[in-house]
Amino acid sequence: MNRIKKPFYKKWWFWVIIVVLVIGIGSQAGKSKSSTASDSTNSTKSATKASSSSTSAKTTYNVGETFNQNGVQITVEESDIPDTSGWLGAPDSGKEFVANKVKIVNNSSKQVDFNMFNWEFFDNGAQVNDIAVPMDANANDPYKPDFSSGKIDPKATFEGWLVYQGTPNGKHQLRYKASFWLGKTINFNVK
């Protein structure tokens, strides 16, 4: 006796899997739509509360100026070019350390991710990819804490240092980009 097998799409278990997938996808789409509507309502309320907290078209800031969007503030508080005479970890020949203290304040109601790889350093218009690790005469890194990666809880703050090597008397710029909550590139003139 030769049994003919049904094609898989005619078996009951196949349709159960399809129904479960459709329900799962549909519920995610529903959450996304209600979340978008909720975010839109919250954005409108925030914009109405304080127009000063919303972002303008400005994309370039100087040291001490604060970029603000959706309750998250980014400030390059300080830019330092140390005298590295006698340091164990001195910059390469013809370069200087450019140390930048970055502060992120999360005044939003959601946790915010941050990552040092979202930052780029430009020396006279050329991107420098390597983060420098300076070492003073006592073998210590004078710029602690390092800017690393992590999450900032609502109503919390993170501060850290990003150190690069740049040309003395060059035009130096820090660039922040590729963030989920930001969506655009922000430039900070640091020298």
Secondary structure, 3 states (H helix, E strand, C coil): CCCCCCCHHHCHHHHHHHHHHHHHHHHHHHHHHHHHHHHHHHHHHHHHHCHHHCCCCCCEEECCCEEEECCEEEEEEEEECCCCCCCCECCCCCCEEEEEEEEEEECCCCCEEEEHHHEEEEECCEEECCCCCCECCCCCCCCCCECCEEEECCCEEEEEEEEEEECCCCCEEEEECCCCCCCCCEEEECC
